[in-house]
Amino acid sequence: MSAKFTALSQACETICIEVPKVYDFCFERDTRENVCTPLGKCSPPEGAVVRCTINSATCSEVSRGEPDAAGRADVTFAFAINYTLEVVSTTGQVVCRARDLIFSFTKTISLCAPEGTFTNCTVVNSACTCMILGAQICCTFDLCTVFQSLAIVKILVPSFGFCTPELCEQVSPAPPLVCPPDLFPPQCPAGKNEKWR
């Protein structure tokens, strides 16, 4: 055992900290097909394609079943997907556009979520593909979502003291901020009639 490690071990103390403890942590890929939007007054030219852009994808818990003896519960999440559709001609011109379309659905998964826990979910990746089918545009959405159940707990941990930052490495070119700054103008070089030395 090195002298440095021995010194650190001797300086260690046990402290109580409050942190979010993760009870469950999982991800799921979900595919939603046949999400269709009427073309309405839009008249796509021959060979036109549809460009789909997902503006935002959010989810949150809306209900939870009673946890079983092992603490597992069926948790239902509501998803809201905001997206834009553009019909594009073969020359690349946008023929028509529909903004702020909303596609919503619910999904139930099983999580370790005993009484006192809370959940969150995050859509970490998403994509959509669409095509013109008759008088409507039909899309398929692929979502990758991460689910968690957590609780704020107090735990005892070994501590070697507080974390203190080190000086960051400088990258080129140097930033305009100089730290520490030059507080005074430089002294003139000594001349023949220099009085002060």
Secondary structure in CASP SS format (residue, H / E / C, confidence):
PFRMAT SS
TARGET T0000
AUTHOR 0000-0000-0000
METHOD secondary structure of the structure
MODEL  1
M C 1.00
S C 1.00
A H 1.00
K H 1.00
F H 1.00
T H 1.00
A H 1.00
L H 1.00
S H 1.00
Q H 1.00
A H 1.00
C C 1.00
E E 1.00
T E 1.00
I E 1.00
C E 1.00
I E 1.00
E E 1.00
V E 1.00
P E 1.00
K E 1.00
V E 1.00
Y E 1.00
D E 1.00
F E 1.00
C E 1.00
F E 1.00
E E 1.00
R E 1.00
D E 1.00
T E 1.00
R E 1.00
E E 1.00
N E 1.00
V E 1.00
C E 1.00
T E 1.00
P E 1.00
L C 1.00
G C 1.00
K C 1.00
C C 1.00
S C 1.00
P C 1.00
P C 1.00
E C 1.00
G C 1.00
A C 1.00
V E 1.00
V E 1.00
R E 1.00
C E 1.00
T E 1.00
I E 1.00
N E 1.00
S E 1.00
A E 1.00
T E 1.00
C E 1.00
S E 1.00
E E 1.00
V E 1.00
S E 1.00
R E 1.00
G C 1.00
E C 1.00
P C 1.00
D C 1.00
A C 1.00
A C 1.00
G C 1.00
R E 1.00
A E 1.00
D E 1.00
V E 1.00
T E 1.00
F E 1.00
A E 1.00
F E 1.00
A E 1.00
I E 1.00
N E 1.00
Y E 1.00
T E 1.00
L E 1.00
E E 1.00
V E 1.00
V E 1.00
S C 1.00
T C 1.00
T C 1.00
G C 1.00
Q C 1.00
V E 1.00
V E 1.00
C E 1.00
R E 1.00
A E 1.00
R E 1.00
D E 1.00
L E 1.00
I E 1.00
F E 1.00
S E 1.00
F E 1.00
T E 1.00
K E 1.00
T E 1.00
I E 1.00
S E 1.00
L E 1.00
C E 1.00
A C 1.00
P C 1.00
E C 1.00
G C 1.00
T C 1.00
F E 1.00
T E 1.00
N E 1.00
C E 1.00
T E 1.00
V E 1.00
V E 1.00
N E 1.00
S E 1.00
A E 1.00
C E 1.00
T E 1.00
C E 1.00
M E 1.00
I E 1.00
L E 1.00
G C 1.00
A C 1.00
Q E 1.00
I E 1.00
C E 1.00
C E 1.00
T E 1.00
F E 1.00
D E 1.00
L E 1.00
C E 1.00
T E 1.00
V E 1.00
F E 1.00
Q E 1.00
S E 1.00
L E 1.00
A E 1.00
I E 1.00
V E 1.00
K E 1.00
I E 1.00
L E 1.00
V E 1.00
P E 1.00
S E 1.00
F C 1.00
G C 1.00
F C 1.00
C C 1.00
T C 1.00
P C 1.00
E C 1.00
L C 1.00
C C 1.00
E C 1.00
Q C 1.00
V C 1.00
S C 1.00
P C 1.00
A C 1.00
P C 1.00
P C 1.00
L C 1.00
V C 1.00
C C 1.00
P C 1.00
P C 1.00
D C 1.00
L C 1.00
F C 1.00
P C 1.00
P C 1.00
Q C 1.00
C C 1.00
P C 1.00
A C 1.00
G C 1.00
K C 1.00
N C 1.00
E C 1.00
K C 1.00
W C 1.00
R C 1.00
END
